[in-house]
Amino acid sequence: MICKKSLIHHNTLRYFYNIKSVLICSLTLLLFSCGPYSFTGASIPTGTKTYQVNRFDNIAPLIEPGLERDFKIALEDLIQNQTNLTLVPSGGDLVYEGEITQYRISPTTATADQTAAQNRLTIAVKVRFFNRKDKEDDLEQTFSFFYDYPGTEQLIGGQKTTAHEEIFERITQDIFNATLAKW
């Protein structure tokens, strides 16, 4: 009786060991068969280790102070959070630069008495991307997005901060997708 229990226990352990081995092998093949890939969708070329984000000049007709600094930080943070690349001040394998070309507030809908029922803030950024490892990936493109808010409110304080954050989140993700995810 003792030998039978021991044999059953031994066979059960062997079964779980075999399943564990198969799972480890499958996971290893899955992770390494696709080449360099991150779970954010980035396809970073082999040997690429660093990136730099140069100053984005604000050349929009309507200047919002500090906007260029805030945009640069938002782009740096997004790339840092979605890749394993290291941010460097110069000599990066990937280089981002450009200009903020538009900062515009315009009415989108009107009320019966011809006042704005809703306003829209639109920000556009022209980006130049250089991949020093593969020149074919270089890109120059304009990205823009908007934020709508009630016409009865001013774009100040928390409302302005929220607008900038939402617009930057969308524009920086679009830049990431175009340069690293190739969407």
Summary of the structure (lengths in Angstrom):
residues: 183
radius of gyration: 25.5
end to end distance: 64.3
largest distance: 94.2
contacts: 486
relative contact order: 0.15
helix: 42%
strand: 31%
